[in-house]
Amino acid sequence: MRLTLFALIGSLCVHPLIPRVTGAQSTDWTLDDQFGRPHNASEWKGRTVLLIAGASPAAATFAAWGDAIVAAYGRGQTGGADSLPFLVVGLADIGNAPRVLHPLIRLRLPRNRARPVLVDYRGTVSRSLGVERLTSNQMVLGPDGQVLLHTRGVPVDTAQARVIAEALRRSVELAARPAGQRSTP
């Protein structure tokens, strides 16, 4: 893994708890999840998505971040993943790992079938979304695939989880409006 001095300094200068709103767009792609099932970006069309992403060590925080954000949203204890008005998806960027380790890394990802972890073998999807390596990234993707909010940080922070839950709430409300009324105030 190559890290330049400028990239390291730049990553340290941005406070991890300050949410960043970004206009990155989820392009059309297909990735396998931790069970080998293919998923395509078009599956998310019209849905709000909570995407928790990072390099494979950061992917270990996927379950913790997902649980904290779902609990902050207010539906975590009663309805389960099927009753949420948004999808919870992980993205493991293993593009810098040697190919021989890819199957082993995939086996170490969380085994929760309700929350797939997509495996980005080349890191291309992660780069297109602006995923920062070496930390956990939490993103809210709107119904059109646009990144509405991008935060990062390890370990889980409840204040940050509340900010993300509020962004999810706004996106879900926006998605529920008729197509001609979806502009943000």
LINMO-V372147 format. One record per residue. N is the residue number from 1. RES is the residue in one letter. SS is DSSP state (hx for helix, st for strand, lp for the rest). PSI is psi in whole degrees, 0 to 359 (999 if undefined). Layout:
N_RES_SS_PSI / N_RES_SS_PSI
This chain:
1_M_lp_128 / 2_R_lp_128 / 3_L_lp_123 / 4_T_lp_160 / 5_L_hx_321 / 6_F_hx_320 / 7_A_hx_320 / 8_L_hx_314 / 9_I_hx_317 / 10_G_hx_321 / 11_S_hx_333 / 12_L_hx_338 / 13_C_hx_343 / 14_V_lp_123 / 15_H_lp_129 / 16_P_lp_341 / 17_L_lp_358 / 18_I_lp_115 / 19_P_lp_143 / 20_R_st_129 / 21_V_lp_132 / 22_T_lp_156 / 23_G_lp_13 / 24_A_lp_148 / 25_Q_st_138 / 26_S_lp_109 / 27_T_lp_177 / 28_D_lp_124 / 29_W_lp_165 / 30_T_st_128 / 31_L_st_150 / 32_D_st_150 / 33_D_st_186 / 34_Q_lp_346 / 35_F_lp_1 / 36_G_lp_4 / 37_R_lp_133 / 38_P_st_143 / 39_H_st_143 / 40_N_st_147 / 41_A_hx_331 / 42_S_hx_341 / 43_E_hx_334 / 44_W_hx_352 / 45_K_lp_127 / 46_G_lp_0 / 47_R_lp_151 / 48_T_st_139 / 49_V_st_131 / 50_L_st_113 / 51_L_st_121 / 52_I_st_117 / 53_A_st_162 / 54_G_st_177 / 55_A_st_167 / 56_S_hx_322 / 57_P_hx_324 / 58_A_hx_334 / 59_A_hx_340 / 60_A_lp_337 / 61_T_lp_2 / 62_F_hx_308 / 63_A_hx_318 / 64_A_hx_314 / 65_W_hx_316 / 66_G_hx_313 / 67_D_hx_317 / 68_A_hx_318 / 69_I_hx_318 / 70_V_hx_318 / 71_A_hx_319 / 72_A_hx_329 / 73_Y_hx_330 / 74_G_lp_9 / 75_R_lp_5 / 76_G_lp_326 / 77_Q_lp_330 / 78_T_lp_314 / 79_G_lp_335 / 80_G_lp_178 / 81_A_hx_329 / 82_D_hx_335 / 83_S_hx_356 / 84_L_lp_142 / 85_P_lp_13 / 86_F_st_161 / 87_L_st_146 / 88_V_st_116 / 89_V_st_141 / 90_G_st_156 / 91_L_st_113 / 92_A_st_114 / 93_D_st_105 / 94_I_lp_26 / 95_G_lp_332 / 96_N_lp_356 / 97_A_lp_144 / 98_P_lp_141 / 99_R_hx_325 / 100_V_hx_336 / 101_L_hx_349 / 102_H_hx_311 / 103_P_hx_323 / 104_L_hx_320 / 105_I_hx_316 / 106_R_hx_323 / 107_L_hx_336 / 108_R_lp_356 / 109_L_lp_156 / 110_P_lp_144 / 111_R_lp_24 / 112_N_lp_114 / 113_R_lp_336 / 114_A_lp_339 / 115_R_lp_90 / 116_P_lp_147 / 117_V_st_113 / 118_L_st_139 / 119_V_st_115 / 120_D_st_88 / 121_Y_lp_329 / 122_R_lp_348 / 123_G_lp_7 / 124_T_hx_319 / 125_V_hx_318 / 126_S_hx_315 / 127_R_hx_319 / 128_S_hx_333 / 129_L_hx_354 / 130_G_lp_26 / 131_V_lp_130 / 132_E_lp_130 / 133_R_lp_164 / 134_L_lp_7 / 135_T_lp_168 / 136_S_lp_134 / 137_N_st_134 / 138_Q_st_125 / 139_M_st_145 / 140_V_st_119 / 141_L_st_129 / 142_G_lp_174 / 143_P_lp_339 / 144_D_lp_3 / 145_G_lp_0 / 146_Q_st_140 / 147_V_st_114 / 148_L_st_328 / 149_L_st_138 / 150_H_st_114 / 151_T_st_169 / 152_R_st_157 / 153_G_lp_147 / 154_V_lp_135 / 155_P_lp_185 / 156_V_lp_136 / 157_D_lp_122 / 158_T_hx_325 / 159_A_hx_318 / 160_Q_hx_322 / 161_A_hx_322 / 162_R_hx_320 / 163_V_hx_316 / 164_I_hx_318 / 165_A_hx_321 / 166_E_hx_320 / 167_A_hx_321 / 168_L_hx_315 / 169_R_hx_314 / 170_R_hx_320 / 171_S_hx_319 / 172_V_hx_318 / 173_E_hx_319 / 174_L_hx_319 / 175_A_hx_333 / 176_A_hx_344 / 177_R_lp_154 / 178_P_lp_151 / 179_A_hx_323 / 180_G_hx_350 / 181_Q_hx_24 / 182_R_lp_9 / 183_S_lp_145 / 184_T_lp_145 / 185_P_lp_999
